[in-house]
Amino acid sequence: MKVYLCRKCRALVVSEGFPASAGCPAGGAHLWHRLCKGNLTGGSGLNPYICKKCGVTVYCSSAPSSAGCPAGGAHLWTRL
């Protein structure tokens, strides 16, 4: 599964394919960015990462993408 984050509303979604963009609570369409292969709860082979800027935590098989931080610019990931 892949983890996606909306840059506008900070929603996190785990999906095999690209999530639907309609219905962002922040208005208009979601602005999804794929962060990594992983999930939101952890598991075998997944490491926890937290962004120092926006506070999002994800569990990924490798370092998450830095693109699309809701706090502006790039994510600053730290492995927990």
C-alpha positions as CSV (number, residue, x, y, z in Angstrom):
1,M,0.0,0.0,0.0
2,K,1.0,3.6,-0.5
3,V,0.6,6.6,1.9
4,Y,-0.7,9.9,0.4
5,L,-1.0,13.3,2.2
6,C,-3.2,16.2,1.1
7,R,-1.1,19.4,1.2
8,K,-4.3,21.5,1.9
9,C,-6.1,19.6,4.6
10,R,-3.4,17.3,6.0
11,A,-5.5,14.2,5.4
12,L,-3.6,10.9,5.3
13,V,-4.8,8.1,3.1
14,V,-3.4,4.6,2.5
15,S,-4.4,3.3,-0.9
16,E,-3.1,1.0,-3.6
17,G,-3.9,3.6,-6.3
18,F,-4.1,7.4,-6.4
19,P,-6.9,8.7,-4.1
20,A,-9.9,10.6,-5.3
21,S,-9.3,14.4,-5.3
22,A,-12.9,15.5,-4.8
23,G,-14.2,16.8,-1.5
24,C,-11.3,18.4,0.3
25,P,-12.6,19.9,3.6
26,A,-10.2,22.8,3.0
27,G,-12.1,23.6,-0.2
28,G,-12.0,22.4,-3.8
29,A,-9.9,19.3,-4.6
30,H,-7.3,17.5,-2.5
31,L,-3.7,18.1,-3.5
32,W,-2.3,14.6,-2.9
33,H,1.4,13.8,-2.6
34,R,2.6,10.2,-2.4
35,L,4.9,9.9,0.6
36,C,6.0,6.3,0.6
37,K,5.1,2.6,0.5
38,G,3.8,1.8,4.0
39,N,0.9,2.6,6.3
40,L,-0.2,4.6,9.3
41,T,0.1,1.9,12.0
42,G,3.5,0.2,11.5
43,G,4.4,-3.4,10.9
44,S,7.2,-5.7,9.8
45,G,9.8,-3.9,7.7
46,L,8.3,-0.5,8.3
47,N,10.1,2.4,10.1
48,P,8.3,5.4,11.7
49,Y,9.1,8.9,10.4
50,I,7.9,12.2,11.7
51,C,8.0,15.6,9.9
52,K,9.5,18.2,12.1
53,K,7.6,21.0,10.3
54,C,4.0,19.6,10.0
55,G,4.0,16.8,12.6
56,V,2.8,14.1,10.3
57,T,3.9,10.6,11.3
58,V,4.0,7.7,8.8
59,Y,5.5,4.2,8.7
60,C,7.5,3.5,5.5
61,S,9.8,0.9,4.0
62,S,12.2,3.7,3.1
63,A,12.5,7.4,3.7
64,P,9.3,9.3,2.7
65,S,9.2,11.9,-0.1
66,S,10.0,15.4,1.0
67,A,7.6,17.0,-1.5
68,G,4.3,18.7,-0.4
69,C,4.7,19.6,3.2
70,P,1.4,21.4,4.4
71,A,3.6,23.7,6.5
72,G,5.3,25.0,3.4
73,G,8.2,23.8,1.3
74,A,9.7,20.4,1.9
75,H,9.1,17.9,4.7
76,L,11.9,17.5,7.2
77,W,11.7,13.8,8.1
78,T,13.3,12.3,11.1
79,R,13.3,8.5,11.7
80,L,11.9,7.7,15.1
